Amino acid sequence: MKKLLFTASLLATSLLFVGCQSTNDSENASENKTQNDTDKEKLEIVTSFYPIYEFTKEIVGDEANVSMLIPASIEPHDWEPAAKDLELIQNADALVFNNENMETWIDEIQNTVDTTNLAIIDASEGIELLPFSEGSHEHEHEHDHDHEEEAHDHEGGTHSHEGEAHDHEGESHNHEGETHDHEGHDHDEHGHHHEFDPHL
């Protein structure tokens, strides 16, 4: 009888250990499946250019895969989407861009790509944009205002002026007739024909 009791007890203990082990295995398998599902379920977000990319990455953290369309070496105004870019956007869950004044190609995307499963996010939505004015958009123009004919070099010469009276106080260097009018400067070559400044 002791032998039977011992065998039954050993069998029960063995079943208990096997049961616990299979529970741990299923928990591990379940955790691995959840991790794999999480990787597969990460959102695919496409952004237009670097500031929007960085902004989006900071917001989503590790919850989504974020990619950027426009390489850093290309001006966002000048970029146009290629077929591979359209495919990347089509396969994404979301497209984040600055605004239609900056990314003028966004209308083309909306007309070309099936947006049924694509969230298109205008990052400037809800932000009060500043009105565009000629003075608010500075470029490094080569405005050469050459005043060489106005130069008065009194130190460079070796002239003897002894006995000559030079009244420099009475001299007038009047520049009133000279104007540097930039109001008529045409910024059309920069492609800015918008009501709002797209750079803000």
Wavefront OBJ file of the C-alpha trace (Angstrom):
o trace
v 0.000 0.000 0.000
v 2.844 2.358 0.763
v 4.230 1.636 -2.665
v 0.913 2.493 -4.321
v 0.597 5.704 -2.350
v 4.168 6.677 -3.189
v 3.607 5.974 -6.914
v 0.357 7.957 -6.964
v 2.038 10.852 -5.196
v 4.961 10.787 -7.620
v 2.594 10.664 -10.583
v 0.561 13.605 -9.249
v 3.718 15.648 -8.648
v 4.993 14.837 -12.151
v 1.695 15.898 -13.693
v 1.827 19.122 -11.704
v 5.335 19.923 -13.005
v 4.378 19.038 -16.582
v 1.266 21.193 -16.296
v 3.266 24.136 -14.977
v 5.889 23.731 -17.675
v 3.320 23.721 -20.466
v 1.715 26.839 -18.965
v 5.096 28.614 -19.043
v 5.681 27.418 -22.605
v 2.292 28.723 -23.692
v 2.900 32.030 -21.914
v 6.279 32.357 -23.652
v 4.735 31.426 -26.991
v 1.945 33.899 -26.356
v 4.463 36.664 -25.484
v 6.511 35.895 -28.609
v 3.367 35.934 -30.741
v 2.312 39.244 -29.185
v 5.783 40.712 -29.837
v 5.697 39.529 -33.467
v 2.163 40.851 -33.880
v 3.243 44.184 -32.396
v 6.089 44.417 -34.901
v 3.689 43.563 -37.716
v 1.042 45.947 -36.396
v 3.321 48.986 -36.187
v 1.981 51.843 -38.221
v 3.907 52.843 -41.329
v 4.131 56.629 -41.412
v 5.652 58.538 -44.321
v 6.710 62.153 -43.760
v 7.589 64.822 -46.286
v 10.930 66.286 -45.153
v 13.311 66.251 -42.175
v 11.667 68.633 -39.653
v 8.322 66.850 -40.106
v 10.102 63.466 -39.904
v 11.826 64.391 -36.632
v 8.634 65.888 -35.193
v 6.658 62.732 -36.064
v 9.333 60.368 -34.668
v 9.274 62.248 -31.373
v 5.518 61.888 -31.138
v 5.144 58.215 -32.103
v 8.319 56.888 -30.505
v 8.614 53.115 -31.009
v 4.941 52.676 -31.852
v 5.411 53.257 -35.587
v 7.963 53.042 -38.380
v 8.613 56.534 -39.728
v 10.233 57.248 -43.106
v 11.020 60.441 -45.005
v 10.286 61.167 -48.689
v 12.461 64.178 -49.498
v 16.219 63.731 -49.062
v 17.926 66.374 -46.937
v 19.906 67.634 -49.930
v 16.795 68.616 -51.901
v 14.709 71.759 -51.420
v 11.125 70.734 -50.519
v 9.756 73.316 -52.988
v 11.593 71.641 -55.857
v 10.872 67.982 -55.067
v 8.321 65.962 -57.026
v 7.267 62.407 -56.100
v 8.550 59.573 -58.282
v 6.716 56.263 -58.860
v 8.587 54.598 -55.968
v 7.502 57.455 -53.671
v 3.874 57.027 -54.713
v 4.153 53.301 -53.952
v 5.671 54.028 -50.534
v 2.827 56.428 -49.763
v 0.211 53.977 -51.054
v 1.492 51.268 -48.678
v 1.659 53.602 -45.676
v -0.927 54.096 -42.963
v -0.331 57.845 -42.785
v 1.344 60.684 -44.658
v 2.422 63.719 -42.615
v 3.331 66.963 -44.396
v 3.897 70.604 -43.425
v 1.279 72.368 -45.572
v 0.148 72.577 -49.182
v 2.044 75.846 -49.699
v 5.337 74.153 -48.832
v 4.657 70.745 -50.381
v 2.859 71.832 -53.527
v 2.742 68.218 -54.751
v 0.265 67.127 -52.061
v -2.726 67.651 -54.370
v -1.128 65.306 -56.895
v -0.760 62.672 -54.162
v -4.395 62.993 -53.150
v -5.496 62.607 -56.782
v -3.087 59.758 -57.626
v -2.993 57.537 -54.546
v -5.927 55.560 -53.146
v -6.512 57.375 -49.859
v -9.124 54.931 -48.520
v -6.690 53.504 -45.932
v -4.305 56.442 -45.852
v -4.530 59.213 -43.278
v -3.157 62.432 -44.776
v -2.106 64.745 -41.956
v -1.493 68.453 -42.517
v 0.868 69.317 -39.626
v -0.057 73.001 -39.877
v -3.779 72.367 -39.462
v -5.118 74.418 -36.581
v -2.078 76.689 -36.528
v -2.590 80.330 -37.420
v -0.270 80.956 -40.349
v 1.429 84.298 -40.771
v 0.513 86.176 -43.942
v 3.181 86.100 -46.621
v 4.921 89.390 -47.258
v 7.894 90.230 -49.411
v 9.920 91.417 -46.417
v 9.304 88.270 -44.386
v 11.088 86.031 -46.853
v 14.768 86.816 -47.001
v 17.064 85.152 -49.477
v 20.731 85.672 -49.975
v 20.461 87.756 -53.102
v 23.458 89.270 -54.717
v 22.400 92.877 -54.373
v 25.632 94.577 -55.205
v 25.375 98.152 -54.104
v 28.685 99.385 -55.412
v 29.654 102.752 -54.004
v 33.202 102.908 -55.340
v 32.649 106.247 -57.000
v 31.661 107.598 -53.610
v 34.904 106.527 -51.928
v 36.909 109.371 -50.495
v 40.387 108.206 -49.653
v 42.205 110.991 -47.907
v 44.797 108.737 -46.299
v 46.076 106.773 -49.274
v 47.697 109.568 -51.235
v 51.108 111.203 -50.745
v 49.999 114.658 -51.678
v 51.489 117.653 -50.134
v 48.752 119.928 -48.965
v 50.863 122.417 -47.112
v 49.545 125.821 -47.476
v 46.299 124.611 -48.936
v 43.164 125.011 -46.956
v 40.820 122.058 -47.063
v 37.547 122.694 -45.448
v 36.112 119.211 -44.994
v 33.516 120.469 -42.592
v 31.736 122.202 -45.377
v 31.828 119.186 -47.656
v 28.616 117.377 -47.954
v 28.392 113.693 -48.690
v 24.756 113.711 -49.502
v 23.235 110.397 -50.450
v 19.670 111.629 -50.659
v 19.496 111.155 -54.405
v 20.620 107.547 -54.108
v 17.874 105.066 -53.527
v 17.978 101.368 -52.997
v 14.410 100.475 -53.716
v 13.711 96.827 -53.050
v 9.961 97.128 -53.182
v 10.003 96.554 -56.907
v 12.227 93.477 -56.471
v 10.543 90.486 -58.013
v 10.515 87.318 -55.899
v 8.746 85.350 -58.595
v 11.884 83.415 -59.374
v 11.551 81.788 -55.964
v 8.129 80.334 -56.673
v 6.368 81.923 -53.718
v 2.865 82.775 -54.827
v 1.023 82.031 -51.625
v -1.159 83.870 -49.223
v 0.726 82.369 -46.262
v 4.435 81.941 -45.641
v 5.068 78.178 -46.002
v 8.300 78.296 -43.997
v 6.630 79.025 -40.686
l 1 2 3 4 5 6 7 8 9 10 11 12 13 14 15 16 17 18 19 20 21 22 23 24 25 26 27 28 29 30 31 32 33 34 35 36 37 38 39 40 41 42 43 44 45 46 47 48 49 50 51 52 53 54 55 56 57 58 59 60 61 62 63 64 65 66 67 68 69 70 71 72 73 74 75 76 77 78 79 80 81 82 83 84 85 86 87 88 89 90 91 92 93 94 95 96 97 98 99 100 101 102 103 104 105 106 107 108 109 110 111 112 113 114 115 116 117 118 119 120 121 122 123 124 125 126 127 128 129 130 131 132 133 134 135 136 137 138 139 140 141 142 143 144 145 146 147 148 149 150 151 152 153 154 155 156 157 158 159 160 161 162 163 164 165 166 167 168 169 170 171 172 173 174 175 176 177 178 179 180 181 182 183 184 185 186 187 188 189 190 191 192 193 194 195 196 197 198 199 200
